[in-house]
């Protein structure tokens, strides 16, 4: 739970950092860090869904939503950036992303730890297979 909250906050900071400079190396580092911090979330949510879904139909529904979220998010990001660029600079798209993650972090912190612990994996994992 805390790892997710921390990496999401670091992701927001790396997105903000992307807007603060024109130095090529800093831009590349910022984009690398953004992707690096997104990996934690991308790996955790499918495993969490697999562990906590009540039945196979629910699991399939949630996995479909998770898989659809990425391309839909990219599409909405392009649309939002286009609309923002009518009146503002492209940097506002990153500002909106960074600010939008704050309520998500707050919700993650507020949810009890038992809903984040992957007990099925920790007790049933067989390292030999």
C-alpha positions as CSV (number, residue, x, y, z in Angstrom):
1,X,0.0,0.0,0.0
2,X,2.7,2.5,1.0
3,X,4.9,1.5,-1.9
4,X,2.0,2.3,-4.3
5,X,1.3,5.6,-2.6
6,X,5.0,6.6,-2.6
7,X,5.7,5.6,-6.3
8,X,2.5,7.4,-7.4
9,X,3.7,10.6,-5.6
10,X,7.2,10.2,-7.1
11,X,5.5,9.7,-10.5
12,X,3.7,13.0,-10.1
13,X,6.9,14.8,-9.1
14,X,8.8,13.3,-12.1
15,X,6.0,14.6,-14.4
16,X,6.3,18.0,-12.8
17,X,10.0,17.9,-13.3
18,X,9.5,17.3,-17.0
19,X,7.9,20.7,-17.3
20,X,10.6,22.6,-15.4
21,X,13.5,22.5,-17.8
22,X,14.6,22.5,-21.4
23,X,17.8,20.5,-20.7
24,X,17.8,17.4,-22.8
25,X,19.4,15.1,-20.2
26,X,17.0,16.3,-17.5
27,X,14.0,15.7,-19.8
28,X,15.1,12.2,-20.6
29,X,15.8,11.4,-17.0
30,X,12.4,12.7,-16.0
31,X,10.6,10.7,-18.6
32,X,12.5,7.6,-17.6
33,X,11.6,8.1,-14.0
34,X,7.9,8.6,-14.9
35,X,7.9,5.2,-16.7
36,X,9.9,3.5,-14.0
37,X,7.4,4.6,-11.3
38,X,4.5,3.5,-13.5
39,X,5.9,0.0,-13.7
40,X,5.0,-0.6,-10.0
41,X,1.4,0.2,-10.5
42,X,1.2,-1.7,-13.8
43,X,2.5,-4.9,-12.1
44,X,0.6,-4.6,-8.9
45,X,-3.0,-4.0,-10.1
46,X,-3.4,-7.2,-12.3
47,X,-1.9,-9.3,-9.5
48,X,-4.2,-7.6,-7.0
49,X,-7.2,-8.3,-9.2
50,X,-6.3,-11.9,-9.6
51,X,-6.0,-12.3,-5.8
52,X,-9.1,-10.4,-4.7
53,X,-11.7,-11.1,-7.4
54,X,-14.5,-13.2,-6.0
55,X,-15.0,-15.4,-9.1
56,X,-13.7,-15.9,-12.6
57,X,-16.3,-13.7,-14.2
58,X,-15.5,-10.8,-11.9
59,X,-11.8,-11.4,-12.4
60,X,-12.2,-11.3,-16.2
61,X,-14.3,-8.1,-16.0
62,X,-11.7,-6.3,-13.9
63,X,-8.8,-7.5,-16.0
64,X,-10.6,-6.3,-19.1
65,X,-11.1,-2.9,-17.5
66,X,-7.4,-2.8,-16.5
67,X,-6.2,-3.7,-20.0
68,X,-8.6,-1.2,-21.6
69,X,-7.5,1.6,-19.2
70,X,-4.1,2.2,-20.8
71,X,-5.2,2.8,-24.4
72,X,-8.3,4.7,-23.3
73,X,-6.1,6.8,-21.0
74,X,-3.7,7.6,-23.9
75,X,-6.6,8.6,-26.1
76,X,-8.2,10.8,-23.4
77,X,-4.7,12.3,-22.7
78,X,-4.3,13.3,-26.3
79,X,-7.8,14.8,-26.4
80,X,-7.3,16.7,-23.1
81,X,-3.9,18.0,-24.2
82,X,-5.4,19.2,-27.5
83,X,-8.1,21.0,-25.6
84,X,-5.6,22.5,-23.1
85,X,-3.3,23.7,-25.9
86,X,-6.1,25.9,-27.3
87,X,-5.6,28.3,-24.3
88,X,-2.5,27.1,-22.5
89,X,0.9,25.5,-23.1
90,X,1.5,21.7,-23.4
91,X,2.9,21.7,-19.9
92,X,-0.6,22.0,-18.4
93,X,-1.3,18.4,-19.4
94,X,1.5,17.3,-17.1
95,X,0.2,19.6,-14.4
96,X,-3.3,18.1,-14.6
97,X,-1.9,14.6,-14.4
98,X,0.3,15.4,-11.4
99,X,-2.6,17.1,-9.5
100,X,-5.1,14.4,-10.5
101,X,-3.0,11.7,-8.8
102,X,-3.3,13.4,-5.4
103,X,-6.8,12.2,-4.6
104,X,-5.9,8.7,-5.8
105,X,-3.0,8.6,-3.4
106,X,-5.3,9.9,-0.6
107,X,-7.8,7.1,-1.3
108,X,-5.0,4.4,-1.4
109,X,-3.7,5.7,2.0
110,X,-7.3,5.7,3.5
111,X,-8.1,2.1,2.4
112,X,-7.2,-0.5,5.1
113,X,-4.0,-2.5,4.6
114,X,-5.9,-5.8,4.5
115,X,-7.2,-4.9,1.0
116,X,-3.6,-4.5,-0.3
117,X,-1.9,-7.5,1.2
118,X,-1.6,-10.3,-1.3
119,X,-1.9,-13.3,1.1
120,X,-2.8,-15.8,-1.6
121,X,0.5,-15.2,-3.3
122,X,2.7,-15.0,-0.2
123,X,1.3,-18.3,1.3
124,X,0.7,-20.2,-1.9
125,X,3.7,-19.3,-4.0
126,X,5.9,-22.2,-5.0
127,X,9.3,-21.0,-6.0
128,X,10.1,-24.3,-7.7
129,X,7.4,-24.0,-10.4
